[in-house]
Each structure stands twice: as C-alpha cells, then as structure tokens.
Amino acid sequence: MNALIILLPLFLGYLIKVQQPQFLRGIDRSLTGIVYLILLLMGIGLGSMDDLAGELSEIIEITAALVALTLLANLALLPLIDRIWPLTLTQPQGQIRKLAMVLESLQLAAVVIGGVMLGLLFTVPEHWIETGANSILMVLLLLIGIQMRASNMTLRQILLNPRGLAIAAAVLITSLAAGALTALLLSLPLHHGLALSAGIGWYSLSGILISAELGPVLGSVAFLADLCRELIAIILIPLLMRRHPACAIGYGGATAMDFTLPVIQKSGGPQTVPVAIVSGFLLSLAGPILIPFFLSLG
C-alpha cells in the first residue's frame, strides 16, 4: 500500500476538529473494536495458510531475534538522551495496574489466535481478507487523525521539544538497525528486516501492511514484535523511569502517545507527558511512511 494512501486518511482526520468528550469517548470505543477486527482478519489469514504448523517455528525464531535485538539497541542509545537533556522528576511513583494492562495486551493476541482457529475451520478467499483489512485500516487511520487533532499538539510544539525529538530519533535509528541485523542473521532480505522493525509498536498497522505485501508469516512477526514491545514497555517503564526517563519513555515507541502514556505519567509525573506525546506522535507518523517505503524496495 502506498504511503500517500495511508497518510491521506490520517491527514483528513487531523483536519476534523472534535472537542466534545462524548464523541471522543465514542472514537476510543470504535478504535478498540476496529483494532480487534483487523487482528481477527490477520488471524484468519494466518489460519488459512497451507502448512501453518511448519511455519510457526519460523515466526517464533524471527520474532524472538527481532524483539531481543530491538530491546538491546534501544536501551543502548537512549541513556545518552538522559545525559544530554536530563529530566528532573518530582512526582513519586503512582499505583499502576500493570497486571490489568498486560492482560489487556494479551487480549489482542487472543483475538489473533481466535482468528487462526476460524481460518483453520473455514476457507476465506485471501483477497477478501486483504480488501476488508485495508478498508478497515483506512477508517482506523481517519479516527486516529481525529484523536491527534483533539490532543491539541501543534507542529510548533512538536518541533520545539528537543527531548521528544531526540528520543524519537534514537528509537527509530536503533529499531531499524535491529531490523537490519535480524535480516542479516536470519538470511532475510534487508528491506524485509527494515519493514518489520518500522512499526515501532503500532501492531495493527505493521501487521496488516506487511501481511498484505509479504504474507501472513512475516505479518504475524510484525504484529507479535510490536505487541511484545508494548508488553515489555509496561513492565520496564516503572523500573527505568527514575534513573533513565528517556529509556522509559522511548522504548514504548509509538505507544507512548496512547496505550503506555498512563504508565509513563504515573511513573514520572506530568512533566513526562509532553515528551511522551511528542515522541509517540513522531514515531506514529514514521510507520505509515517507512513501512510502505521499505516494502517497495523489493
């Protein structure tokens, strides 16, 4: 899918100004349902594959390598941001329902597994799944654009936050390096490794785009790697926030502006919120541009 096609609904959504709380809550609920539907379709596509059992070992191998290398690469560079722009935290750590958040993330994996079961039981034409998933993805991006506008973040605020910019750049560079290294270690095409790593936590985007171009095996790898980023971030944020705020904020990637933002705020206080939103916002914009770009290199 072309990057311009992906960015168009995101941009159109950003032009729509919605401030009413009830409408924003409705968008939140709609986004949850849409993400579940996309992941269900991904699972159906995976379950419809021939020789699924034979492909599982490849999915696990690539995912484990990508997750491990990304974690090491991100946490190797991000502490430099703390030295350059130290962030003083004044609020004591709040109570974080980590188990509840982990269980919420695991529900996403359960939806994919449910889709796999359906794919094993019923034959669904691949082009139906692809067309349906792409159409639903456009609606998802439109609603996310509306949410971004509702956050009241202006381009000026984003560009004038050097700490958030530096965190986003460090996460992006090290994540792409980890994807490239994964490709080299496992004899994958280099642009495949780069595409797999470019979602940076946005599993519903990376999973469906890569499934459409490279098949359900690598699409599942992209989804699982980005889901693992979210799960690991929930655990690491409270542990790292006091000594390494940039690591705590940055590792969550694109999720720093939504799912992991409450954990960041409770662990580090209100002064971490603008940094997290800027970093997450920029990394969310990078995915729809970079994933199609790297896929087009093949």
VMD Tcl script that draws the C-alpha trace (Angstrom):
set ca {
  {0.00 0.00 0.00}
  {1.33 3.42 -0.97}
  {2.47 5.73 1.85}
  {0.41 8.60 0.44}
  {-2.74 6.46 0.52}
  {-2.05 5.61 4.15}
  {-1.29 9.20 5.18}
  {-4.36 10.65 3.43}
  {-6.99 9.43 5.96}
  {-4.61 10.33 8.80}
  {-4.31 13.87 7.42}
  {-8.06 14.17 6.74}
  {-8.78 13.04 10.28}
  {-6.37 15.66 11.62}
  {-8.39 18.34 9.80}
  {-11.55 17.33 11.68}
  {-11.84 19.16 14.98}
  {-13.75 17.24 17.64}
  {-13.77 18.54 21.22}
  {-16.95 17.06 22.68}
  {-15.99 14.43 25.32}
  {-18.82 12.08 24.36}
  {-17.69 11.97 20.72}
  {-14.07 11.39 21.74}
  {-15.15 8.54 24.02}
  {-17.11 7.09 21.10}
  {-13.99 7.28 18.91}
  {-11.98 5.49 21.62}
  {-14.54 2.67 21.74}
  {-14.66 2.48 17.94}
  {-10.87 2.26 17.72}
  {-10.83 -0.68 20.12}
  {-13.39 -2.55 18.05}
  {-11.60 -1.76 14.78}
  {-8.23 -2.95 16.11}
  {-9.83 -6.21 17.25}
  {-11.45 -6.66 13.84}
  {-8.16 -6.07 11.99}
  {-6.34 -8.54 14.24}
  {-9.13 -11.09 13.77}
  {-8.72 -10.82 9.97}
  {-4.95 -11.22 10.37}
  {-5.52 -14.38 12.35}
  {-7.94 -15.75 9.76}
  {-5.35 -15.13 7.06}
  {-2.71 -16.93 9.09}
  {-5.02 -19.86 9.84}
  {-5.88 -20.22 6.15}
  {-2.23 -20.84 5.26}
  {-1.06 -24.19 4.00}
  {1.36 -25.93 6.40}
  {0.72 -23.49 9.27}
  {2.39 -25.80 11.80}
  {5.56 -25.82 9.73}
  {5.64 -22.01 9.64}
  {5.27 -21.48 13.41}
  {8.93 -22.19 14.18}
  {9.97 -19.54 11.63}
  {7.55 -17.00 13.13}
  {8.89 -17.63 16.65}
  {12.54 -17.51 15.55}
  {12.27 -14.22 13.67}
  {10.10 -12.60 16.34}
  {12.44 -13.58 19.18}
  {15.50 -12.27 17.36}
  {13.82 -9.00 16.38}
  {12.43 -8.34 19.88}
  {15.73 -9.11 21.63}
  {17.88 -7.05 19.26}
  {15.46 -4.12 19.33}
  {15.40 -4.08 23.13}
  {19.20 -4.11 23.33}
  {19.63 -1.48 20.62}
  {17.00 0.91 22.03}
  {18.32 0.71 25.59}
  {21.93 1.12 24.44}
  {21.40 4.55 22.86}
  {18.54 6.09 24.86}
  {20.60 6.70 28.06}
  {22.62 9.26 26.05}
  {19.47 11.38 25.81}
  {19.29 11.47 29.61}
  {22.84 12.78 29.74}
  {22.21 15.47 27.12}
  {18.73 16.52 28.33}
  {18.30 15.29 31.93}
  {14.70 15.27 33.08}
  {14.06 16.02 36.77}
  {11.13 14.05 38.13}
  {9.30 15.42 41.13}
  {6.23 13.22 41.46}
  {6.53 9.96 43.42}
  {5.54 6.82 41.59}
  {1.82 6.23 41.42}
  {-0.03 2.97 41.68}
  {0.00 1.26 38.29}
  {-2.28 -1.65 37.47}
  {0.40 -3.40 35.44}
  {-1.30 -6.79 35.52}
  {-4.52 -5.33 34.14}
  {-2.61 -3.61 31.33}
  {-0.66 -6.76 30.49}
  {-3.91 -8.74 30.38}
  {-5.41 -6.09 28.08}
  {-2.47 -6.51 25.70}
  {-2.74 -10.29 25.84}
  {-6.38 -9.98 24.77}
  {-5.07 -8.73 21.43}
  {-3.04 -11.91 20.99}
  {-6.12 -13.94 21.98}
  {-8.12 -12.25 19.19}
  {-5.45 -13.26 16.65}
  {-5.50 -16.84 17.98}
  {-9.30 -16.84 17.64}
  {-8.88 -15.71 14.05}
  {-6.41 -18.54 13.41}
  {-8.98 -21.03 14.70}
  {-11.60 -19.60 12.34}
  {-9.12 -19.75 9.46}
  {-8.49 -23.41 10.18}
  {-12.22 -24.18 10.22}
  {-13.42 -22.08 7.28}
  {-11.87 -21.23 3.93}
  {-11.90 -17.49 3.28}
  {-10.53 -16.13 -0.05}
  {-7.29 -14.25 0.55}
  {-8.37 -11.22 -1.49}
  {-11.47 -10.84 0.70}
  {-9.31 -10.68 3.81}
  {-6.85 -8.25 2.23}
  {-9.54 -5.93 0.85}
  {-11.51 -5.95 4.09}
  {-8.45 -5.35 6.27}
  {-7.19 -2.48 4.10}
  {-10.61 -0.79 4.13}
  {-10.89 -1.09 7.89}
  {-7.33 0.22 8.27}
  {-8.31 3.41 6.42}
  {-11.13 4.00 8.91}
  {-8.72 3.34 11.78}
  {-6.25 5.93 10.47}
  {-9.02 8.50 9.97}
  {-10.11 8.14 13.61}
  {-6.52 8.27 14.84}
  {-6.06 11.52 12.91}
  {-9.10 12.95 14.73}
  {-7.59 11.86 18.06}
  {-4.29 13.54 17.21}
  {-6.10 16.82 16.47}
  {-8.03 16.51 19.75}
  {-4.74 16.24 21.69}
  {-4.09 19.90 20.71}
  {-0.49 19.17 19.71}
  {0.67 21.71 17.11}
  {3.56 21.29 14.70}
  {5.36 24.10 16.54}
  {5.05 22.31 19.89}
  {6.42 19.11 18.36}
  {9.38 20.72 16.61}
  {10.33 22.81 19.66}
  {10.58 19.83 22.01}
  {14.22 18.72 21.56}
  {13.99 15.93 24.12}
  {10.98 14.32 22.44}
  {12.58 14.70 19.01}
  {15.84 13.16 20.23}
  {14.05 10.21 21.85}
  {12.03 9.53 18.68}
  {15.17 9.73 16.51}
  {17.14 7.40 18.79}
  {14.31 4.83 18.91}
  {13.81 4.95 15.14}
  {17.51 4.61 14.27}
  {18.19 1.78 16.72}
  {14.98 -0.08 15.82}
  {15.83 0.00 12.11}
  {19.38 -1.13 12.93}
  {17.94 -4.06 14.89}
  {15.69 -4.95 11.98}
  {18.62 -4.86 9.57}
  {20.71 -7.05 11.88}
  {17.84 -9.52 12.26}
  {17.63 -9.79 8.48}
  {21.37 -10.39 8.18}
  {21.44 -13.02 10.95}
  {18.44 -14.94 9.61}
  {19.20 -14.55 5.88}
  {16.17 -12.39 5.15}
  {16.18 -9.63 2.52}
  {17.43 -6.45 4.16}
  {14.35 -4.43 3.24}
  {12.15 -7.08 4.87}
  {14.00 -6.67 8.17}
  {13.69 -2.88 7.94}
  {9.96 -3.10 7.20}
  {9.42 -5.47 10.15}
  {11.09 -3.03 12.53}
  {9.45 0.16 11.20}
  {6.11 -0.25 13.01}
  {7.79 0.65 16.34}
  {4.86 -0.54 18.43}
  {1.95 0.11 16.04}
  {0.95 -3.55 15.65}
  {-2.39 -3.02 13.88}
  {-0.64 -1.01 11.15}
  {2.53 -3.06 10.72}
  {0.79 -6.41 10.90}
  {-1.76 -5.69 8.19}
  {0.57 -3.82 5.81}
  {3.26 -6.48 5.95}
  {0.72 -9.33 5.71}
  {-0.66 -7.76 2.52}
  {2.78 -7.50 0.86}
  {4.89 -10.29 2.37}
  {2.31 -12.82 3.52}
  {0.84 -13.85 6.89}
  {4.09 -15.31 8.28}
  {6.02 -12.02 8.28}
  {2.80 -10.14 9.03}
  {2.49 -12.21 12.19}
  {6.12 -11.48 13.05}
  {5.48 -7.72 12.73}
  {2.37 -7.93 14.90}
  {3.99 -10.07 17.60}
  {7.18 -7.99 17.71}
  {5.21 -4.77 18.15}
  {2.87 -6.36 20.70}
  {5.91 -7.60 22.67}
  {7.28 -4.04 22.66}
  {4.08 -2.87 24.34}
  {4.12 -5.66 26.93}
  {7.79 -5.18 27.79}
  {7.32 -1.40 28.00}
  {4.56 -1.80 30.60}
  {7.00 -3.75 32.78}
  {10.09 -1.61 32.14}
  {8.64 1.90 32.44}
  {8.25 1.92 36.25}
  {11.65 0.23 36.67}
  {13.58 2.64 34.41}
  {11.76 5.94 34.93}
  {13.69 7.21 37.98}
  {17.21 6.75 36.58}
  {16.62 6.64 32.81}
  {13.44 8.56 31.83}
  {14.38 8.59 28.14}
  {14.58 4.78 28.13}
  {11.25 4.51 29.94}
  {9.52 6.89 27.53}
  {11.29 5.82 24.35}
  {11.08 2.04 24.43}
  {7.28 2.11 24.17}
  {7.73 3.63 20.70}
  {4.50 4.77 19.06}
  {2.50 3.59 22.10}
  {3.98 6.41 24.21}
  {1.22 8.72 22.98}
  {-1.63 6.35 23.82}
  {-1.50 2.92 25.48}
  {1.62 3.31 27.63}
  {1.07 7.04 28.30}
  {-0.82 6.41 31.60}
  {2.05 4.26 32.85}
  {4.55 6.96 31.88}
  {2.51 9.68 33.60}
  {2.04 7.70 36.81}
  {5.69 6.68 36.95}
  {7.30 10.00 36.05}
  {4.75 12.71 36.70}
  {3.11 15.32 34.48}
  {6.39 16.69 33.11}
  {6.94 13.44 31.19}
  {3.62 13.68 29.31}
  {4.57 16.28 26.63}
  {7.83 14.43 25.91}
  {6.00 11.11 25.58}
  {3.30 12.57 23.31}
  {5.86 14.20 21.01}
  {7.98 11.06 20.78}
  {4.97 8.78 20.26}
  {3.42 11.18 17.73}
  {6.55 11.32 15.58}
  {7.06 7.54 15.69}
  {3.38 7.03 14.79}
  {3.89 9.21 11.72}
  {7.06 7.32 10.76}
  {5.34 3.93 10.47}
  {2.89 4.74 7.64}
  {5.75 6.30 5.67}
  {8.59 3.87 6.28}
  {6.78 0.52 6.10}
  {5.44 1.07 2.54}
  {8.78 2.60 1.52}
  {10.80 -0.41 2.63}
  {8.24 -2.82 1.14}
  {8.50 -1.01 -2.20}
  {12.25 -1.74 -2.36}
  {11.52 -5.36 -3.18}
}
mol new
graphics top color blue
foreach p $ca { graphics top sphere $p radius 0.5 }
foreach p [lrange $ca 0 end-1] q [lrange $ca 1 end] { graphics top cylinder $p $q radius 0.2 }
display resetview
